[in-house]
């Protein structure tokens, strides 16, 4: 089975492989990802007031997102174990939608990018919001998880235009 060379996680025979990055240049790499958890107005009010019985939803989700980024290599089979130099998570309440907006930035000095770490941080934080609020609302929706920006590496920079 011939696999396109665009799919770097497959060899010429179609077998899965972890990409060899040992020869790549070490550069500063950064990625920014975002997503949100759609909630109803009463759930948003509970999160804002600190009334969720499991605790401070935004702080716990922030820490969970950082932990998720650090463990990406254990969750996604072809990801490398990257020594992250930093992970930042911002969780904000969107009163209009209503939603918990999540934005993660991951950075390293390395031979491969940190897009998956930023995306894992967002999804882990979103799942934590869901877990902490599921007793009061089961129909929450996690959506719009996406890469916003990545810098560094030989493939160049990427900036999403439809933020």
N, C-alpha and C positions, 0 to 999 in steps of 0.2 A: 504494500500500500504506500503510495507516494504521498508525502505530506509537504505542504508548502513550506519553504524556508522561512516564511514569516512567523511560523509557529515554533518558537525557539525551545519549547519544552518537549519536543519530539525529535528523535534522531531520523536519519534518512530512511529507516525501515518502519517508522511509525511507533517506535517504542518510547515510552515516557523517559525523560531524563532531566536531571537538574543541570541548568546551564553552567558552563565553566566560566567563572569570572576572574580567575587567578591572574590572567594576563591584562585585565582592564586596569586603567589608571585610577588611582585613588583621587576622588574629587569630593567637594562638598555637594551633598544632595539633599533636597528638601521636597516634600510633597504636602499638599493641602487638600483635604477631603471634607465633604459636608453631607449632611442628611438631616432628617427630622422625624419626630414622632408626633403624628396627629392625635390629639386628645380632645375630649369635650371640655366645655367651659368649666364644669364643676371639678374635673380632674386638674385642669390648669390652676384653678383657685386653690385646691388642696396642695399642689406642689409649691405654689408661691407662698402660702401661709405656713408651710412646714407641717401640715396636718396628715400627711401620709404615715400610716402606722409603722412602716419599715424604717423610717428615718428621712434624712435630708436627701431627697432624690437627686438633686443636681450635683451635690458633692460626691455622693456614692457613684453616680454614673461617670463623673469626671475621673475618679480614681480607677474605676473599672476600664474605662477607655484607655488610660495609660497602660494598665496591666495588659490589656488586649494587644496593644501595639508591641509591647515587649515580648509577647509570646506568639506573634504571628507565625514564625517559622515552625512552631509546633502544631499549628492548625491548618496551614496551607501547605500541601505536600511538597511543592517545588520551590518554596521560598528558602532563601539563605538565612542563617542566623546572623543578623546585622547588629553590630554594636551601636545602638542609637546614641546620639549625642544630646537629643532632646525630644520631648513629646509635649505638646500643649493642647489642651482641650478647652473649648469655650462652649458652654451650654447657656442658651438664653431662652426666655419665654416669649413667644410670639403671640401677642394678645389678639391680633386680627384673625389669625388662621383658625383656631388656636393650635399651637404646637410647641414642642420643645425643639429648638433649632440646635444642631450640633456641628461644630467645626473643629477639625483636628489638624495639627501641623506636626509632622515628623521630620527629623533631620539626622544626618550622619556624615561622617567622612568615610567614604567607602568605595567599593568597586561595583556596587549595584544599588538601584534606587529604593526608595522607601514608600512608594505608592501603596503597596499592600499594607504596610504598617499604618499609614494614615487612614486607609479605608477600614481596616480592622478596628482601629480605635473608634471610629464613628459607629460602626455596627455594634461593637461591644457596649458602648455607651447607650445606644438606642435600645438594645436588648435589656440593659439594666433598668432603664426608665420603664420599659414595659413590665419587667418582673416586679419592680417596686410598686407599680400602680395597678397591676392586674386584678387585685382584690376589689377595686372600685370601678374599673372599666376594662372589659375584655375585648372590646372592638377597636382598640387603638391600632393605628396603621404606621408602620415604619416605611418611609418612602424617600425618594430623591437622593439616595446614597450615590455619590458621584465624586470623581476626582476633579478638583478645581484647578490645580496647578502642580507642575513638577519641574524642578530645575536640576541641572547637573547631569553628567553622563554623556556618552557618545551619541545617544539618540536625540539630544537637544532638549530644549525647554518645551513645555506644553502649558497653555493657558486656555481654560474653557471659556468660550465666548458667551454661552447661554447660561450664565451663573444662575 
